């Protein structure tokens, strides 16, 4: 990455991007680079390296330290150039993102010739690590993704998603699971959980010690959960309206019918929260208010700031998707392949979710250890083209959900402000998929009930799946909403541990009266179809 043709010029961005840097800024940046480069050449091993990619003993030889120091200097220089570009916000964000991707890909740790740990591993194993690494790489080429965990260590229904229950309803979009109570008495109002349709539901029921489902059961709730079908090409024409009407609304009405309750408690997670909120707004337009309470976890309703995902979405991209998988212009609808979506999310954190495994699996010939969350992460789902392109255009690109009565869904004008119930909003502080300040914007859209906003530590998934018994992380609360997220946070109180008990305490008053726990699943009308976790969750993504 070092340009030795002219000391001080340093590595550069693409010519069209370099042209967007004011000349006076460029001169200053190159002069600083020349100064830093001169100092480094006089002492190439100097300075403590705190990057965990280069923390091993093998990296501490003078030659390897010098290699790393030159890499880090050039990385810093490239990022300085990217930040100096003068353009609109989206262009600058894309330049920064692509620069970071290139820097991460060019790390000395990612190549045999410059990774001393990989070279030593070849010597220690007498070449066996090289052979194993090649086999690992070939296997992943067949999968179309980098393996992050030992897939053979887990099986849904055996050691994942094992909470006892039964499927009591199904249609072409989802199965509805009812879980066996874990307490002698339960709240009369059941609890319906609607997870994202871009992942399998069992993120909410990984294993007993970190299961959100089990935790709710232990609090005395009767829990129902939507298990979305993994779409195949026969579902390519399935629309957003279908996910609302035949999906969320049908699930709500079915739970109401089974329980004999006019109102139920409802949770939506990520895209499941967007679907749930839209469904409740559609029902509100019909003067139906089925929610006694609503919990939204890491959910976007206002798409003004979608964080790093914004680099992928613009008019050209949406038009391309509409023309290829969206059925526009007379073409057939297609599918967004699950592996494509999974790889996109992985490259949002490439060092943690891509290059770390490239180095360990391919260069060092190791096998990834079993990890339940990463197994779930790799169990990808497709999305119907018709539904996906509608979601891209009307929500991500045109941000129309936040505008009252702009969208028509299932024949009804959508106004989120008409949802009438208390609402618990949870966001994660380090979430790179749903920025927490964007999740906070929902407090301005949901005007029909008192809102409690809680901010947890960590990211999109790890922040949510944080059982109290682990005594990990922390969260922030502030009962008084503020005009901005930053103003809310400035007066928020930090609380150690999991946010789950705070949520359970908030939820309890909306459960209704206590009654004896039911001993059977479903009802006379809704018979048991099969045992949980059901068959839909076991379907693998197909092209």
C-alpha positions as CSV (number, residue, x, y, z in Angstrom):
1,X,0.0,0.0,0.0
2,X,3.0,2.3,0.1
3,X,3.6,4.5,-2.9
4,X,7.4,5.0,-3.1
5,X,7.4,6.8,-6.4
6,X,7.0,10.1,-4.6
7,X,7.7,10.2,-0.9
8,X,4.7,11.8,0.7
9,X,2.2,11.1,-2.0
10,X,1.0,7.9,-0.3
11,X,-1.8,5.6,-1.4
12,X,-4.7,7.3,-3.0
13,X,-8.4,6.9,-3.6
14,X,-9.9,6.4,-7.0
15,X,-9.1,9.4,-9.3
16,X,-12.7,10.6,-9.4
17,X,-12.7,10.7,-5.6
18,X,-9.4,12.3,-5.3
19,X,-10.7,15.1,-7.6
20,X,-13.4,15.9,-4.9
21,X,-10.7,16.9,-2.3
22,X,-9.9,20.6,-2.2
23,X,-6.3,21.1,-3.4
24,X,-5.3,22.9,-0.2
25,X,-6.6,20.1,2.0
26,X,-4.8,17.5,-0.2
27,X,-1.5,19.4,0.2
28,X,-1.9,19.4,4.0
29,X,-2.8,15.7,4.1
30,X,0.2,14.7,1.9
31,X,2.6,16.8,3.9
32,X,1.4,15.1,7.1
33,X,1.7,11.7,5.4
34,X,5.3,12.5,4.4
35,X,6.1,13.5,8.0
36,X,4.6,10.4,9.4
37,X,6.2,8.2,6.8
38,X,9.6,9.7,7.4
39,X,9.3,9.1,11.2
40,X,8.2,5.5,10.6
41,X,11.1,4.7,8.2
42,X,13.5,6.0,10.9
43,X,11.9,3.7,13.5
44,X,9.7,1.1,11.6
45,X,9.1,-1.1,14.7
46,X,8.3,1.8,17.0
47,X,5.0,2.3,18.9
48,X,2.7,-0.2,20.5
49,X,0.3,-2.0,18.2
50,X,-3.1,-2.3,19.8
51,X,-5.0,-3.9,16.9
52,X,-6.2,-7.4,18.0
53,X,-5.5,-8.8,14.5
54,X,-1.8,-8.5,15.2
55,X,-1.8,-9.3,18.9
56,X,-0.1,-12.7,18.7
57,X,3.6,-13.2,19.6
58,X,4.5,-14.1,16.0
59,X,3.7,-10.5,15.0
60,X,6.3,-9.0,17.4
61,X,9.3,-9.7,15.3
62,X,10.9,-6.5,13.8
63,X,10.0,-7.4,10.2
64,X,6.3,-8.1,11.1
65,X,6.0,-5.1,13.3
66,X,7.3,-2.9,10.4
67,X,4.8,-4.5,8.0
68,X,1.9,-3.8,10.3
69,X,3.0,-0.3,11.1
70,X,3.2,0.6,7.3
71,X,-0.2,-0.9,6.8
72,X,-1.7,1.0,9.7
73,X,-0.1,4.3,8.5
74,X,-1.4,3.8,5.0
75,X,-4.9,2.9,6.3
76,X,-5.0,6.1,8.4
77,X,-3.9,8.1,5.4
78,X,-6.6,6.6,3.1
79,X,-9.3,7.3,5.7
80,X,-8.1,10.9,6.1
81,X,-8.4,11.3,2.3
82,X,-11.9,9.7,2.4
83,X,-13.0,12.1,5.1
84,X,-11.6,15.1,3.2
85,X,-13.8,14.5,0.2
86,X,-16.3,17.3,-0.4
87,X,-19.6,16.0,-1.7
88,X,-23.1,15.2,-0.6
89,X,-23.5,13.1,2.6
90,X,-24.4,9.9,0.7
91,X,-21.4,10.1,-1.6
92,X,-19.1,10.8,1.3
93,X,-20.6,7.8,3.2
94,X,-20.1,5.5,0.2
95,X,-16.5,6.6,-0.3
96,X,-15.8,6.1,3.4
97,X,-17.5,2.6,3.3
98,X,-15.6,1.4,0.2
99,X,-12.3,2.7,1.6
100,X,-12.8,0.8,4.8
101,X,-13.7,-2.3,2.9
102,X,-10.5,-2.1,0.9
103,X,-8.4,-1.4,4.0
104,X,-9.8,-4.4,5.9
105,X,-9.4,-6.7,2.9
106,X,-5.7,-5.6,2.4
107,X,-4.7,-6.4,6.0
108,X,-1.4,-8.3,6.3
109,X,-3.2,-10.8,8.4
110,X,-5.3,-11.9,5.3
111,X,-2.4,-13.3,3.3
112,X,-0.1,-16.2,3.8
113,X,3.0,-14.3,2.8
114,X,2.5,-11.6,5.5
115,X,0.8,-13.6,8.2
116,X,3.5,-15.2,10.4
117,X,1.0,-17.1,12.5
118,X,-0.3,-18.9,9.3
119,X,3.2,-19.6,8.1
120,X,4.2,-21.1,11.5
121,X,1.0,-23.2,11.5
122,X,2.0,-24.7,8.2
123,X,5.4,-25.7,9.7
124,X,4.0,-27.0,12.9
125,X,1.4,-29.2,11.1
126,X,3.8,-30.3,8.4
127,X,1.5,-28.8,5.8
128,X,-1.7,-30.3,7.1
129,X,-3.2,-26.8,7.9
130,X,-2.7,-25.8,4.3
131,X,-4.5,-28.8,3.0
132,X,-7.3,-28.4,5.5
133,X,-7.6,-24.7,4.8
134,X,-8.0,-25.4,1.1
135,X,-10.7,-27.9,1.8
136,X,-12.5,-25.4,4.0
137,X,-12.3,-22.8,1.3
138,X,-13.6,-25.1,-1.4
139,X,-16.5,-26.2,0.9
140,X,-17.4,-22.5,1.5
141,X,-17.3,-21.8,-2.2
142,X,-20.0,-24.4,-2.6
143,X,-22.1,-22.7,0.2
144,X,-21.5,-19.2,-1.2
145,X,-20.5,-17.9,2.2
146,X,-17.7,-18.0,4.8
147,X,-18.4,-20.5,7.5
148,X,-18.7,-18.8,10.9
149,X,-19.5,-21.8,13.1
150,X,-19.7,-25.6,13.1
151,X,-23.0,-26.2,11.4
152,X,-23.0,-29.8,12.4
153,X,-23.1,-28.9,16.1
154,X,-26.7,-27.7,16.0
155,X,-30.1,-28.9,14.9
156,X,-33.3,-27.0,15.2
157,X,-35.7,-28.8,17.5
158,X,-32.9,-30.9,19.1
159,X,-30.5,-28.3,20.8
160,X,-31.9,-25.1,19.3
161,X,-35.5,-23.9,19.6
162,X,-36.4,-26.5,22.1
163,X,-39.0,-24.8,24.2
164,X,-42.1,-27.1,24.3
165,X,-45.0,-26.1,22.2
166,X,-47.2,-26.9,19.3
167,X,-48.2,-25.4,15.9
168,X,-51.9,-24.5,16.1
169,X,-52.4,-22.7,12.8
170,X,-50.6,-22.3,9.5
171,X,-51.1,-20.8,6.1
172,X,-48.9,-20.2,3.1
173,X,-46.9,-17.5,5.0
174,X,-46.4,-18.6,8.6
175,X,-47.0,-21.2,11.3
176,X,-48.3,-20.1,14.6
177,X,-46.6,-21.7,17.6
178,X,-48.2,-21.8,21.0
179,X,-45.9,-22.6,23.9
180,X,-46.6,-24.7,27.0
181,X,-46.9,-22.6,30.1
182,X,-44.2,-22.8,32.8
183,X,-46.2,-21.5,35.7
184,X,-49.3,-22.8,37.5
185,X,-51.1,-19.5,36.8
186,X,-50.8,-17.3,33.8
187,X,-52.0,-13.9,32.6
188,X,-55.3,-14.1,30.8
189,X,-54.1,-11.9,27.9
190,X,-51.7,-13.9,25.7
191,X,-48.4,-12.6,24.2
192,X,-47.8,-12.7,20.5
193,X,-44.2,-12.4,19.2
194,X,-43.6,-11.4,15.5
195,X,-40.0,-11.8,14.6
196,X,-38.3,-10.5,11.4
197,X,-39.1,-12.4,8.2
198,X,-35.5,-12.0,7.0
199,X,-34.3,-14.4,9.6
200,X,-35.5,-17.6,11.4
201,X,-37.7,-17.0,14.5
202,X,-35.5,-19.0,16.9
203,X,-33.2,-16.0,17.6
204,X,-35.9,-15.6,20.3
205,X,-35.5,-19.2,21.4
206,X,-31.9,-20.2,20.9
207,X,-31.3,-22.3,24.0
208,X,-33.0,-22.4,27.4
209,X,-30.4,-20.2,29.1
210,X,-30.8,-17.3,26.5
211,X,-34.4,-17.8,25.3
212,X,-36.7,-14.7,25.3
213,X,-39.6,-17.1,24.8
214,X,-38.7,-19.1,27.9
215,X,-38.2,-15.9,29.9
216,X,-41.7,-14.7,29.1
217,X,-43.1,-18.1,30.0
218,X,-41.4,-17.9,33.3
219,X,-43.0,-14.5,34.0
220,X,-46.4,-16.2,33.6
221,X,-47.4,-15.2,30.0
222,X,-49.0,-17.5,27.5
223,X,-46.7,-17.1,24.5
224,X,-47.5,-17.4,20.8
225,X,-44.9,-16.9,18.1
226,X,-45.0,-16.4,14.3
227,X,-42.6,-18.7,12.4
228,X,-42.4,-17.3,8.9
229,X,-42.1,-19.6,5.9
230,X,-38.8,-19.6,4.1
231,X,-40.0,-18.5,0.7
232,X,-39.2,-20.5,-2.5
233,X,-39.7,-19.3,-6.1
234,X,-43.4,-20.2,-5.9
235,X,-43.8,-17.2,-3.5
236,X,-42.0,-14.7,-5.6
237,X,-45.2,-12.7,-6.2
238,X,-46.0,-12.4,-2.5
239,X,-46.4,-8.8,-1.5
240,X,-45.9,-6.5,1.5
241,X,-49.7,-6.4,1.8
242,X,-49.7,-10.2,2.1
243,X,-47.2,-10.1,4.9
244,X,-49.4,-7.6,6.7
245,X,-52.9,-9.1,6.0
246,X,-52.2,-12.8,5.7
247,X,-49.3,-12.6,8.1
248,X,-49.4,-10.2,11.1
249,X,-53.1,-9.4,11.1
250,X,-54.1,-13.1,10.6
251,X,-51.7,-14.1,13.5
252,X,-53.3,-11.4,15.8
253,X,-56.8,-12.4,15.0
254,X,-56.0,-16.1,15.4
255,X,-54.5,-15.6,18.9
256,X,-57.5,-13.4,19.9
257,X,-59.8,-16.2,18.7
258,X,-57.9,-19.0,20.5
259,X,-57.6,-17.1,23.8
260,X,-61.1,-15.5,23.6
261,X,-59.6,-12.2,24.4
262,X,-60.4,-8.9,22.7
263,X,-56.9,-7.6,23.4
264,X,-53.5,-9.3,23.5
265,X,-49.9,-8.1,24.1
266,X,-47.8,-8.0,21.0
267,X,-44.0,-7.8,20.2
268,X,-42.3,-7.0,16.9
269,X,-38.6,-7.4,16.4
270,X,-36.6,-5.6,13.7
271,X,-38.5,-5.9,10.3
272,X,-41.1,-7.8,12.3
273,X,-41.6,-4.6,14.3
274,X,-42.2,-2.6,11.1
275,X,-44.6,-5.3,9.9
276,X,-46.4,-5.3,13.3
277,X,-46.7,-1.6,13.5
278,X,-48.1,-1.4,9.9
279,X,-50.6,-4.2,10.7
280,X,-51.8,-2.4,13.8
281,X,-52.2,0.9,11.9
282,X,-54.2,-1.0,9.2
283,X,-56.5,-2.4,11.9
284,X,-56.7,1.0,13.6
285,X,-58.0,2.4,10.3
286,X,-60.8,-0.2,10.7
287,X,-61.4,1.0,14.3
288,X,-59.9,-2.2,15.6
289,X,-57.4,-1.9,18.5
290,X,-56.2,-5.5,19.4
291,X,-53.0,-4.5,21.3
292,X,-53.1,-4.1,25.1
293,X,-49.5,-3.3,24.7
294,X,-46.8,-3.2,22.0
295,X,-43.1,-3.9,22.3
296,X,-40.8,-3.0,19.5
297,X,-37.2,-4.2,19.5
298,X,-34.6,-2.5,17.3
299,X,-37.3,-1.4,14.8
300,X,-37.2,1.3,12.1
301,X,-40.4,3.2,11.4
302,X,-38.7,6.4,10.3
303,X,-36.1,5.6,7.7
304,X,-34.5,9.0,7.5
305,X,-31.2,7.6,8.8
306,X,-30.6,4.0,8.1
307,X,-27.0,4.0,9.1
308,X,-24.5,2.1,7.0
309,X,-27.2,0.2,5.1
310,X,-27.9,3.5,3.3
311,X,-24.8,3.1,1.2
312,X,-26.5,0.3,-0.7
313,X,-29.8,2.0,-1.4
314,X,-30.6,4.7,-4.0
315,X,-32.9,5.2,-7.0
316,X,-30.6,3.3,-9.4
317,X,-30.4,0.2,-7.1
318,X,-34.1,0.1,-6.4
319,X,-34.9,0.4,-10.2
320,X,-32.4,-2.4,-10.8
321,X,-34.1,-4.6,-8.2
322,X,-37.6,-3.7,-9.6
323,X,-36.4,-4.7,-13.1
324,X,-34.8,-8.0,-12.1
325,X,-36.8,-9.5,-9.2
326,X,-39.6,-7.0,-8.8
327,X,-41.7,-7.9,-11.8
328,X,-41.5,-4.4,-13.3
329,X,-41.8,-4.0,-17.1
330,X,-43.4,-7.3,-17.7
331,X,-40.6,-9.4,-16.2
332,X,-41.3,-12.3,-13.8
333,X,-40.9,-11.7,-10.1
334,X,-37.9,-13.4,-8.6
335,X,-36.4,-13.9,-5.1
336,X,-33.8,-12.1,-3.0
337,X,-31.5,-15.0,-2.1
338,X,-30.9,-15.5,1.6
339,X,-27.2,-16.0,1.2
340,X,-26.9,-12.6,-0.6
341,X,-28.7,-10.9,2.3
342,X,-26.5,-12.7,4.8
343,X,-23.3,-11.8,3.1
344,X,-24.4,-8.1,2.9
345,X,-24.9,-8.0,6.6
346,X,-21.6,-9.8,7.3
347,X,-19.7,-7.2,5.3
348,X,-21.1,-4.4,7.4
349,X,-18.6,-5.8,10.0
350,X,-16.0,-7.4,7.8
351,X,-13.2,-7.9,10.3
352,X,-15.5,-9.6,12.8
353,X,-17.7,-11.6,10.4
354,X,-15.6,-12.2,7.3
355,X,-11.8,-11.8,7.5
356,X,-11.5,-13.2,11.0
357,X,-12.9,-16.5,9.6
358,X,-10.9,-16.3,6.3
359,X,-7.7,-16.2,8.4
360,X,-8.7,-18.9,10.9
361,X,-10.5,-21.3,8.5
362,X,-8.4,-21.0,5.3
363,X,-5.0,-19.7,6.3
364,X,-4.6,-21.6,9.6
365,X,-6.8,-24.6,8.6
366,X,-8.9,-24.5,11.8
367,X,-12.6,-25.3,12.0
368,X,-14.8,-22.7,13.5
369,X,-16.1,-23.5,17.0
370,X,-19.9,-24.1,17.6
371,X,-21.7,-20.8,18.5
372,X,-25.5,-20.8,18.6
373,X,-26.0,-17.2,17.6
374,X,-23.7,-17.6,14.5
375,X,-25.5,-20.8,13.5
376,X,-28.7,-18.8,13.5
377,X,-27.1,-16.0,11.6
378,X,-26.0,-18.4,8.9
379,X,-29.5,-20.1,8.6
380,X,-30.5,-17.7,5.9
381,X,-34.0,-17.0,4.5
382,X,-35.1,-15.8,1.1
383,X,-37.4,-12.9,0.5
384,X,-40.1,-12.6,-2.2
385,X,-39.1,-10.2,-4.9
386,X,-42.5,-8.3,-5.0
387,X,-42.4,-7.8,-1.2
388,X,-38.7,-6.8,-1.1
389,X,-38.8,-4.2,-3.8
390,X,-41.9,-2.5,-2.3
391,X,-40.2,-2.4,1.0
392,X,-37.0,-0.9,-0.6
393,X,-38.9,1.8,-2.5
394,X,-41.6,2.9,-0.1
395,X,-39.8,2.5,3.2
396,X,-36.0,2.7,2.8
397,X,-35.9,5.0,-0.3
398,X,-39.0,7.2,0.0
399,X,-39.5,6.9,3.8
400,X,-43.3,7.0,3.4
401,X,-44.3,5.0,6.5
402,X,-43.7,7.9,8.8
403,X,-46.1,10.2,6.8
404,X,-49.7,9.8,7.9
405,X,-52.0,8.4,5.2
406,X,-49.3,8.4,2.5
407,X,-49.3,4.6,2.1
408,X,-52.3,2.4,1.4
409,X,-51.8,-1.2,2.7
410,X,-54.5,-3.9,2.6
411,X,-56.9,-1.2,1.3
412,X,-56.4,1.1,4.3
413,X,-54.6,4.4,4.8
414,X,-51.7,3.9,7.2
415,X,-51.3,6.3,10.1
416,X,-49.0,5.0,12.9
417,X,-50.4,7.8,15.2
418,X,-53.7,5.9,15.4
419,X,-52.2,2.9,17.2
420,X,-53.7,3.2,20.7
421,X,-51.8,1.3,23.4
422,X,-48.8,1.7,25.7
423,X,-45.5,1.0,23.9
424,X,-42.1,-0.2,25.0
425,X,-39.4,0.8,22.5
426,X,-36.0,-0.9,22.8
427,X,-32.9,0.0,20.8
428,X,-29.2,-1.1,21.0
429,X,-26.5,1.6,21.3
430,X,-24.0,-0.1,19.0
431,X,-26.6,-1.3,16.4
432,X,-25.2,-0.9,12.9
433,X,-28.5,-2.1,11.2
434,X,-31.0,0.0,13.1
435,X,-29.2,3.1,14.6
436,X,-30.5,3.7,18.0
437,X,-31.2,7.4,17.3
438,X,-33.3,6.3,14.3
439,X,-35.3,3.9,16.5
440,X,-35.9,6.8,18.9
441,X,-37.7,8.6,16.1
442,X,-40.6,6.2,16.6
443,X,-41.4,8.2,19.8
444,X,-42.6,11.0,17.5
445,X,-44.7,8.7,15.3
446,X,-46.5,6.6,17.8
447,X,-48.8,9.1,19.5
448,X,-51.6,6.9,20.7
449,X,-50.2,5.7,24.0
450,X,-47.6,6.3,26.6
451,X,-44.1,5.3,25.4
452,X,-41.2,3.9,27.4
453,X,-37.9,4.1,25.6
454,X,-35.0,1.9,26.8
455,X,-31.5,1.8,25.3
456,X,-29.4,-1.3,25.7
457,X,-25.7,-1.8,25.3
458,X,-24.1,-3.8,22.4
459,X,-25.5,-4.4,19.0
460,X,-28.5,-5.4,17.0
461,X,-28.7,-9.0,18.3
462,X,-26.3,-9.3,21.3
463,X,-28.1,-6.3,22.9
464,X,-31.5,-7.9,22.6
465,X,-30.4,-11.5,23.6
466,X,-29.1,-10.5,27.0
467,X,-30.6,-12.8,29.7
468,X,-30.5,-11.6,33.3
469,X,-28.7,-14.6,34.6
470,X,-25.6,-13.7,32.6
471,X,-25.3,-10.4,34.5
472,X,-23.7,-8.8,31.4
473,X,-23.8,-5.4,29.8
474,X,-26.1,-2.5,30.9
475,X,-28.9,-0.3,29.7
476,X,-30.2,3.3,30.0
477,X,-33.6,4.5,31.0
478,X,-35.2,8.0,31.1
479,X,-38.9,8.1,31.7
480,X,-39.2,11.6,30.2
481,X,-39.0,11.6,26.4
482,X,-37.0,14.5,24.8
483,X,-37.2,16.2,21.4
484,X,-34.0,14.4,20.3
485,X,-32.2,11.1,21.0
486,X,-29.1,12.9,22.3
487,X,-31.2,15.1,24.7
488,X,-32.9,11.9,26.0
489,X,-29.6,10.2,26.5
490,X,-28.0,13.2,28.3
491,X,-30.4,12.7,31.2
492,X,-30.7,8.9,31.0
493,X,-29.7,6.7,34.0
494,X,-27.3,3.8,33.4
495,X,-28.4,0.5,35.0
496,X,-26.2,-2.6,35.2
497,X,-27.3,-5.9,33.7
498,X,-30.1,-7.0,31.4
499,X,-33.0,-4.8,30.3
500,X,-35.3,-7.9,30.4
501,X,-36.5,-7.4,34.0
502,X,-37.3,-3.7,33.3
503,X,-39.4,-4.9,30.3
504,X,-41.1,-7.7,32.4
505,X,-42.0,-5.2,35.1
506,X,-43.5,-2.8,32.5
507,X,-45.4,-5.5,30.8
508,X,-47.0,-7.1,33.9
509,X,-49.9,-4.6,34.3
510,X,-51.1,-5.3,30.7
511,X,-51.5,-9.0,31.2
512,X,-54.9,-8.8,32.7
513,X,-56.1,-11.2,35.5
514,X,-54.4,-14.3,36.6
515,X,-55.9,-17.7,35.7
516,X,-55.0,-21.4,35.8
517,X,-52.6,-22.3,33.1
518,X,-54.2,-24.2,30.2
519,X,-53.3,-27.8,29.9
520,X,-53.9,-28.2,26.1
521,X,-52.8,-26.3,23.0
522,X,-55.1,-24.5,20.6
523,X,-58.8,-24.8,20.9
524,X,-61.7,-26.8,19.4
525,X,-61.4,-24.7,16.3
526,X,-57.6,-24.7,16.1
527,X,-56.2,-28.2,16.4
528,X,-52.6,-29.1,17.0
529,X,-50.9,-29.5,13.6
530,X,-47.4,-30.6,14.8
531,X,-45.0,-30.2,17.7
532,X,-42.9,-27.0,18.0
533,X,-40.6,-25.9,16.4
534,X,-42.7,-26.9,13.4
535,X,-41.7,-27.6,9.9
536,X,-41.4,-24.1,8.4
537,X,-38.4,-23.1,10.5
538,X,-36.5,-26.2,9.2
539,X,-36.8,-25.2,5.5
540,X,-33.5,-24.2,4.1
541,X,-33.2,-21.3,1.6
542,X,-33.7,-22.4,-2.0
543,X,-32.9,-20.4,-5.1
